C-alpha cells in the first residue's frame, strides 16, 4: 500500500477505537503511546494522525478518499471490525459505525459478512474449554508436578500467541486477546477461582494490558511491516522477518500467565502496584527468551490457518 493508504487504514482503526466514547483515560494514553512508538517504523507522522482523529479532522469520507485499492479498503474494514470486537461484543454505536464505514468504503454486505461472523465468534467465544479437565485446588495445586504443568501451559500459550503474531490475517491477530483471557481463566480455575469475563478484563487492566490498544499495536506493526493481509508469500516472509514481529505477544502472554499464577496461587493478595511491577519484570525476562523460542513459534505458525485459529479460540 502507499503511505497515504497505510495512514488511512490506521486512521479508520483509530476512529473505530474511539467511536463509542467509552475508552478509559488509561487506554487513551496507551493508544497515544502506540502511535508515537509506531511512527519510527512507519516513516509516517502517527502522533499527528492520533491528534487529527481526536480533533475530528479525520472522517470516514477522508479515509475512503485515500483508500483507492479494493484490497486496502477490505483490509481497513477488517481492522476496524477487529478493533470494535477487541474488548468484547460490539455496542450499538460500534455496529452503526461499522455499517457507515462499509458504505463509505463501498463494500457490499455479502463480501464482508463472513469476516464479521468470524470476528464476532472470536469475540464471543466462551472462556471455558468445551471439555474442562478436572483441576486440583488448595494443597494439590502447590505440588511441584502441578507447578511445572502450569509453567508448561503458560509457555505453550506464549508460543502459540507468538505464532499468531507471525500470521498475516487480521483475525489471527484478534485471536491473541481471547486466548490470553482463556489462559487467565484456566489459571484462576486451577487455583479454585471461577472467573467471569468482567473480572479478567479488570485484572488485565490492572496490570496494564489494554484490549483495544494491544490489538492496535500488534496489527499496526504487521501493517507497517507489510505483512498484514498478505497470505502465502507474506506468511513466509513474516516467519523470517523479526522487524515485522517484535515478539510482543510471546512476552505479554508469558508475563500475563506468570503474574496470574502468582496472584491466584497466593489467594489474590498482591497489591495493584505489586501486580504491575511483577508484570513489567516478567515481561522484560520474556523478551530475553523470545529468540530462544522463535523457532518453536515459526514452526507453530506453519501449522495454523484461519479455521484452526477459530477452533482454538472456541474450544480452548
LINJOGI-V294662 format. One record per residue. N is the residue number from 1. PSI is psi in whole degrees, -180 to 180 (none if undefined). D_FIRST is the distance of its C-alpha to the first C-alpha in Angstrom with 2 decimals. Layout:
# LINJOGI-V294662
n=N psi=PSI d_first=D_FIRST
n=N psi=PSI d_first=D_FIRST
This chain:
# LINJOGI-V294662
n=1 psi=155 d_first=0.00
n=2 psi=160 d_first=3.79
n=3 psi=-37 d_first=6.55
n=4 psi=-35 d_first=8.04
n=5 psi=-41 d_first=5.86
n=6 psi=-44 d_first=6.23
n=7 psi=-38 d_first=9.69
n=8 psi=-40 d_first=10.33
n=9 psi=-46 d_first=9.85
n=10 psi=-33 d_first=12.16
n=11 psi=-43 d_first=14.29
n=12 psi=-38 d_first=15.02
n=13 psi=-41 d_first=15.90
n=14 psi=-39 d_first=18.26
n=15 psi=-43 d_first=19.74
n=16 psi=-37 d_first=20.48
n=17 psi=-33 d_first=22.03
n=18 psi=4 d_first=24.42
n=19 psi=-32 d_first=25.17
n=20 psi=-7 d_first=28.44
n=21 psi=17 d_first=29.80
n=22 psi=22 d_first=31.38
n=23 psi=129 d_first=29.58
n=24 psi=149 d_first=32.13
n=25 psi=-32 d_first=32.02
n=26 psi=-41 d_first=31.55
n=27 psi=-39 d_first=28.29
n=28 psi=-43 d_first=27.10
n=29 psi=-37 d_first=27.97
n=30 psi=-40 d_first=26.10
n=31 psi=-39 d_first=22.87
n=32 psi=-43 d_first=23.41
n=33 psi=-41 d_first=24.01
n=34 psi=-44 d_first=20.76
n=35 psi=-41 d_first=18.81
n=36 psi=-40 d_first=20.86
n=37 psi=-35 d_first=20.46
n=38 psi=-17 d_first=16.69
n=39 psi=-38 d_first=16.42
n=40 psi=-31 d_first=17.63
n=41 psi=-29 d_first=14.94
n=42 psi=-26 d_first=12.06
n=43 psi=16 d_first=13.52
n=44 psi=153 d_first=13.17
n=45 psi=80 d_first=16.38
n=46 psi=-33 d_first=16.24
n=47 psi=-36 d_first=20.03
n=48 psi=-40 d_first=19.83
n=49 psi=-43 d_first=17.38
n=50 psi=-46 d_first=19.93
n=51 psi=-38 d_first=22.71
n=52 psi=-38 d_first=21.09
n=53 psi=-47 d_first=20.84
n=54 psi=-35 d_first=24.43
n=55 psi=6 d_first=25.65
n=56 psi=31 d_first=24.10
n=57 psi=-8 d_first=22.15
n=58 psi=133 d_first=19.06
n=59 psi=172 d_first=19.73
n=60 psi=-34 d_first=18.47
n=61 psi=-43 d_first=18.73
n=62 psi=-36 d_first=16.57
n=63 psi=-48 d_first=13.82
n=64 psi=-36 d_first=14.13
n=65 psi=-38 d_first=14.20
n=66 psi=-13 d_first=10.84
n=67 psi=99 d_first=9.11
n=68 psi=-40 d_first=9.50
n=69 psi=148 d_first=8.41
n=70 psi=-39 d_first=10.99
n=71 psi=-40 d_first=9.20
n=72 psi=-39 d_first=7.10
n=73 psi=-42 d_first=10.62
n=74 psi=-44 d_first=12.40
n=75 psi=-42 d_first=10.69
n=76 psi=-42 d_first=11.34
n=77 psi=-42 d_first=14.82
n=78 psi=-43 d_first=15.50
n=79 psi=-38 d_first=14.87
n=80 psi=-41 d_first=17.13
n=81 psi=-46 d_first=19.71
n=82 psi=-39 d_first=19.82
n=83 psi=-44 d_first=20.31
n=84 psi=-30 d_first=23.13
n=85 psi=-9 d_first=24.63
n=86 psi=-36 d_first=24.44
n=87 psi=18 d_first=27.90
n=88 psi=-164 d_first=29.51
n=89 psi=140 d_first=30.19
n=90 psi=145 d_first=28.48
n=91 psi=168 d_first=30.63
n=92 psi=-39 d_first=31.44
n=93 psi=-42 d_first=29.37
n=94 psi=-41 d_first=26.27
n=95 psi=-42 d_first=26.87
n=96 psi=-41 d_first=27.28
n=97 psi=-44 d_first=24.07
n=98 psi=-36 d_first=22.09
n=99 psi=-42 d_first=23.94
n=100 psi=-39 d_first=23.02
n=101 psi=-43 d_first=19.32
n=102 psi=-42 d_first=19.41
n=103 psi=-43 d_first=21.25
n=104 psi=-34 d_first=19.04
n=105 psi=-1 d_first=15.94
n=106 psi=45 d_first=18.26
n=107 psi=137 d_first=18.26
n=108 psi=153 d_first=21.65
n=109 psi=-34 d_first=23.76
n=110 psi=-31 d_first=24.29
n=111 psi=-18 d_first=20.64
n=112 psi=-13 d_first=20.33
n=113 psi=-42 d_first=23.96
n=114 psi=-43 d_first=23.82
n=115 psi=-44 d_first=21.12
n=116 psi=-42 d_first=23.02
n=117 psi=-44 d_first=26.22
n=118 psi=-42 d_first=25.03
n=119 psi=-41 d_first=23.67
n=120 psi=-37 d_first=26.99
n=121 psi=-38 d_first=28.89
n=122 psi=-45 d_first=27.34
n=123 psi=-33 d_first=28.11
n=124 psi=7 d_first=31.62
n=125 psi=139 d_first=32.58
n=126 psi=151 d_first=36.10
n=127 psi=-39 d_first=36.70
n=128 psi=141 d_first=39.56
n=129 psi=161 d_first=39.06
n=130 psi=-38 d_first=40.53
n=131 psi=96 d_first=43.53
n=132 psi=128 d_first=44.26
n=133 psi=154 d_first=46.35
n=134 psi=135 d_first=49.44
n=135 psi=132 d_first=48.75
n=136 psi=155 d_first=51.47
n=137 psi=172 d_first=52.11
n=138 psi=-135 d_first=54.45
n=139 psi=-37 d_first=56.24
n=140 psi=-33 d_first=54.67
n=141 psi=-17 d_first=51.19
n=142 psi=-2 d_first=52.22
n=143 psi=151 d_first=53.44
n=144 psi=-41 d_first=51.89
n=145 psi=-42 d_first=50.69
n=146 psi=-36 d_first=48.93
n=147 psi=-44 d_first=47.38
n=148 psi=-37 d_first=45.97
n=149 psi=-42 d_first=44.65
n=150 psi=-44 d_first=42.80
n=151 psi=-40 d_first=41.29
n=152 psi=-40 d_first=40.17
n=153 psi=-35 d_first=38.59
n=154 psi=-45 d_first=36.68
n=155 psi=-42 d_first=35.43
n=156 psi=-40 d_first=34.43
n=157 psi=-39 d_first=32.49
n=158 psi=-41 d_first=30.68
n=159 psi=-43 d_first=29.83
n=160 psi=-47 d_first=28.58
n=161 psi=-31 d_first=26.29
n=162 psi=-37 d_first=25.09
n=163 psi=-41 d_first=24.31
n=164 psi=-31 d_first=22.41
n=165 psi=-21 d_first=20.20
n=166 psi=-12 d_first=19.23
n=167 psi=149 d_first=18.25
n=168 psi=-13 d_first=14.73
n=169 psi=142 d_first=15.91
n=170 psi=-40 d_first=15.91
n=171 psi=-34 d_first=19.60
n=172 psi=-40 d_first=20.50
n=173 psi=-42 d_first=19.45
n=174 psi=-31 d_first=21.46
n=175 psi=-18 d_first=24.43
n=176 psi=-42 d_first=25.06
n=177 psi=-52 d_first=26.75
n=178 psi=-31 d_first=29.25
n=179 psi=-35 d_first=30.11
n=180 psi=-40 d_first=30.93
n=181 psi=-39 d_first=33.06
n=182 psi=-38 d_first=34.81
n=183 psi=-47 d_first=35.60
n=184 psi=-42 d_first=37.28
n=185 psi=-47 d_first=39.08
n=186 psi=-39 d_first=40.45
n=187 psi=-44 d_first=41.66
n=188 psi=-44 d_first=43.32
n=189 psi=-38 d_first=45.02
n=190 psi=-36 d_first=46.23
n=191 psi=15 d_first=48.05
n=192 psi=13 d_first=49.48
n=193 psi=124 d_first=47.08
n=194 psi=102 d_first=45.71
n=195 psi=147 d_first=42.53
n=196 psi=174 d_first=40.67
n=197 psi=-39 d_first=37.06
n=198 psi=-42 d_first=38.07
n=199 psi=-43 d_first=39.86
n=200 psi=-40 d_first=37.00
n=201 psi=-42 d_first=34.55
n=202 psi=-40 d_first=37.16
n=203 psi=-46 d_first=37.59
n=204 psi=-43 d_first=33.87
n=205 psi=-37 d_first=33.81
n=206 psi=-42 d_first=36.97
n=207 psi=-4 d_first=35.59
n=208 psi=19 d_first=32.37
n=209 psi=107 d_first=29.89
n=210 psi=140 d_first=27.98
n=211 psi=-54 d_first=26.52
n=212 psi=-45 d_first=23.73
n=213 psi=-36 d_first=22.94
n=214 psi=-44 d_first=22.97
n=215 psi=-44 d_first=20.39
n=216 psi=-41 d_first=18.11
n=217 psi=-45 d_first=18.55
n=218 psi=-50 d_first=18.11
n=219 psi=-36 d_first=15.00
n=220 psi=-40 d_first=13.53
n=221 psi=-40 d_first=14.27
n=222 psi=-46 d_first=12.69
n=223 psi=-48 d_first=9.37
n=224 psi=-22 d_first=9.57
n=225 psi=-2 d_first=10.89
n=226 psi=17 d_first=8.15
n=227 psi=-39 d_first=10.90
n=228 psi=128 d_first=10.80
n=229 psi=-5 d_first=10.84
n=230 psi=95 d_first=11.19
n=231 psi=155 d_first=14.88
n=232 psi=-104 d_first=17.17
n=233 psi=-34 d_first=15.81
n=234 psi=-38 d_first=13.65
n=235 psi=-48 d_first=17.00
n=236 psi=-38 d_first=18.86
n=237 psi=-39 d_first=16.54
n=238 psi=-33 d_first=16.73
n=239 psi=-24 d_first=20.49
n=240 psi=8 d_first=20.96
n=241 psi=92 d_first=18.51
n=242 psi=-6 d_first=20.18
n=243 psi=-29 d_first=17.93
n=244 psi=-47 d_first=15.57
n=245 psi=119 d_first=18.62
n=246 psi=-2 d_first=21.37
n=247 psi=15 d_first=23.87
n=248 psi=-32 d_first=24.27
n=249 psi=-38 d_first=24.93
n=250 psi=-50 d_first=27.67
n=251 psi=-45 d_first=29.27
n=252 psi=-38 d_first=29.15
n=253 psi=-44 d_first=30.53
n=254 psi=-47 d_first=33.19
n=255 psi=-42 d_first=34.29
n=256 psi=-45 d_first=34.31
n=257 psi=-45 d_first=36.50
n=258 psi=-34 d_first=38.96
n=259 psi=-42 d_first=39.30
n=260 psi=-40 d_first=39.95
n=261 psi=-47 d_first=42.48
n=262 psi=-39 d_first=44.37
n=263 psi=-51 d_first=44.30
n=264 psi=-33 d_first=45.64
n=265 psi=-30 d_first=47.91
n=266 psi=13 d_first=49.46
n=267 psi=25 d_first=50.19
n=268 psi=41 d_first=47.40
n=269 psi=-10 d_first=49.28
n=270 psi=139 d_first=46.57
n=271 psi=166 d_first=45.89
n=272 psi=-44 d_first=42.53
n=273 psi=-41 d_first=42.56
n=274 psi=-39 d_first=43.50
n=275 psi=-45 d_first=40.70
n=276 psi=-44 d_first=38.09
n=277 psi=-41 d_first=39.63
n=278 psi=-43 d_first=39.85
n=279 psi=-44 d_first=36.24
n=280 psi=-42 d_first=35.09
n=281 psi=-43 d_first=37.44
n=282 psi=-33 d_first=36.54
n=283 psi=-44 d_first=32.77
n=284 psi=-42 d_first=33.44
n=285 psi=-44 d_first=35.57
n=286 psi=-34 d_first=32.94
n=287 psi=-34 d_first=30.31
n=288 psi=-20 d_first=32.89
n=289 psi=-13 d_first=33.22
n=290 psi=-43 d_first=29.56
n=291 psi=-32 d_first=29.63
n=292 psi=-38 d_first=32.86
n=293 psi=5 d_first=31.40
n=294 psi=-45 d_first=27.95
n=295 psi=-38 d_first=29.35
n=296 psi=-38 d_first=30.60
n=297 psi=-42 d_first=27.24
n=298 psi=-43 d_first=25.56
n=299 psi=-41 d_first=28.36
n=300 psi=-41 d_first=28.16
n=301 psi=-35 d_first=24.43
n=302 psi=-18 d_first=25.30
n=303 psi=-3 d_first=27.77
n=304 psi=147 d_first=25.64
n=305 psi=179 d_first=23.82
n=306 psi=-41 d_first=23.14
n=307 psi=-42 d_first=26.77
n=308 psi=-35 d_first=28.25
n=309 psi=-45 d_first=26.29
n=310 psi=-41 d_first=27.70
n=311 psi=-39 d_first=31.12
n=312 psi=-43 d_first=31.06
n=313 psi=-41 d_first=30.32
n=314 psi=-39 d_first=32.91
n=315 psi=-8 d_first=35.58
n=316 psi=none d_first=35.37
